Amino acid sequence: MYVRFKKHRQTHFPVWENVILIKARSDLEAFKKAEKRGREEEGDCGGTFRWGGKPARWVFAGVRQLITCDNLQKRPSDRSEVTYLELDVSSKKELKKFVDGESAVVKMLDMRREPTHKL
């Protein structure tokens, strides 16, 4: 989901990547359900939504990826890993900035391709 301003010039696009659990029999069914859910989340909260004080709306940008839960026989519970992102930073300095919530250069790796690590 990203924020689109209604009336103001937009120089940046705030983005939220929402992680949603979906039960489906196939990847295609899961993708369709995720896309439907994302479209349902679009809107402006009845005209009251603001970002930085500016009238705005949430816009569905698309489904970035699907990940299968690691134990299909057990429901997720406390300490269950639902998803993860594989990122890369160029230095410990960038890593510290990222962890501390500061502006940092971070490369998001495409998990749809073969992972860069071997388990």
C-alpha positions as CSV (number, residue, x, y, z in Angstrom):
1,M,0.0,0.0,0.0
2,Y,1.2,3.5,-0.7
3,V,0.0,7.0,0.2
4,R,-1.2,9.2,-2.6
5,F,-1.9,12.8,-1.8
6,K,-5.2,14.1,-3.0
7,K,-4.3,17.7,-3.8
8,H,-0.7,18.3,-3.0
9,R,2.3,17.8,-5.3
10,Q,3.9,14.4,-4.4
11,T,7.7,14.2,-4.0
12,H,7.8,11.0,-2.1
13,F,5.6,7.9,-1.7
14,P,5.3,6.4,1.8
15,V,4.9,2.6,1.4
16,W,3.6,0.0,3.9
17,E,4.3,-3.6,3.1
18,N,1.6,-5.6,4.9
19,V,2.1,-9.2,5.8
20,I,-1.2,-11.1,5.7
21,L,-1.8,-14.8,6.4
22,I,-4.0,-16.4,3.8
23,K,-5.3,-19.9,3.6
24,A,-5.4,-21.3,0.1
25,R,-5.1,-24.5,-1.9
26,S,-2.8,-23.1,-4.5
27,D,-0.4,-20.2,-5.1
28,L,-2.9,-18.8,-7.7
29,E,-5.7,-18.8,-5.2
30,A,-3.5,-17.2,-2.5
31,F,-2.5,-14.5,-5.0
32,K,-6.1,-13.7,-5.9
33,K,-7.1,-13.6,-2.2
34,A,-4.2,-11.3,-1.4
35,E,-4.9,-9.0,-4.3
36,K,-8.6,-8.8,-3.3
37,R,-7.7,-8.0,0.3
38,G,-5.3,-5.3,-0.8
39,R,-7.9,-3.6,-3.0
40,E,-10.4,-3.7,-0.1
41,E,-7.9,-1.7,2.0
42,E,-7.7,1.2,-0.5
43,G,-9.4,4.4,0.6
44,D,-9.3,7.5,2.7
45,C,-11.2,6.4,5.8
46,G,-14.3,8.3,4.8
47,G,-12.3,11.4,3.9
48,T,-10.5,11.7,7.2
49,F,-7.2,10.1,6.3
50,R,-4.2,12.5,6.4
51,W,-0.5,12.0,5.9
52,G,1.7,14.7,7.2
53,G,-1.5,16.8,7.6
54,K,-2.3,16.5,3.9
55,P,-5.5,14.8,2.7
56,A,-4.5,11.5,1.2
57,R,-5.6,8.0,0.4
58,W,-4.2,4.5,0.6
59,V,-3.6,2.9,-2.8
60,F,-3.0,-0.8,-3.4
61,A,0.3,-1.2,-5.3
62,G,0.2,-4.9,-5.8
63,V,1.2,-8.2,-4.3
64,R,4.9,-8.3,-4.0
65,Q,5.4,-11.9,-3.0
66,L,3.9,-15.0,-1.6
67,I,5.6,-17.2,1.0
68,T,4.5,-20.5,2.3
69,C,4.4,-21.0,6.1
70,D,7.1,-23.5,7.1
71,N,4.9,-25.9,9.0
72,L,1.6,-26.5,7.2
73,Q,0.4,-28.9,9.9
74,K,0.7,-26.4,12.7
75,R,-1.1,-23.0,13.0
76,P,1.1,-20.0,13.6
77,S,1.4,-19.1,17.2
78,D,3.8,-17.3,19.6
79,R,7.2,-17.0,18.0
80,S,6.1,-18.5,14.6
81,E,8.0,-16.9,11.8
82,V,5.4,-15.7,9.3
83,T,7.7,-14.1,6.7
84,Y,11.1,-12.4,6.3
85,L,12.8,-10.0,3.9
86,E,16.2,-10.7,2.5
87,L,18.2,-7.4,2.5
88,D,21.8,-6.4,1.7
89,V,23.7,-3.4,3.1
90,S,27.1,-2.3,1.9
91,S,28.8,-1.7,5.3
92,K,28.4,-2.0,9.1
93,K,27.8,1.7,9.2
94,E,24.8,1.3,6.9
95,L,23.6,-1.7,8.9
96,K,23.7,0.3,12.2
97,K,21.8,3.2,10.6
98,F,19.2,0.8,9.3
99,V,18.8,-1.0,12.7
100,D,18.7,2.4,14.5
101,G,15.8,3.5,12.2
102,E,18.0,6.2,10.5
103,S,18.0,6.8,6.7
104,A,20.2,4.0,5.2
105,V,20.9,2.5,1.8
106,V,19.4,-0.9,1.8
107,K,19.0,-3.3,-1.2
108,M,15.9,-5.5,-1.0
109,L,16.7,-8.9,-2.7
110,D,14.1,-10.6,-4.8
111,M,13.0,-13.7,-2.9
112,R,11.2,-15.0,-5.9
113,R,14.6,-16.0,-7.2
114,E,17.0,-18.4,-5.7
115,P,18.1,-17.2,-2.3
116,T,21.7,-16.0,-1.9
117,H,22.4,-18.1,1.1
118,K,22.4,-21.9,1.5
119,L,20.9,-23.5,4.6
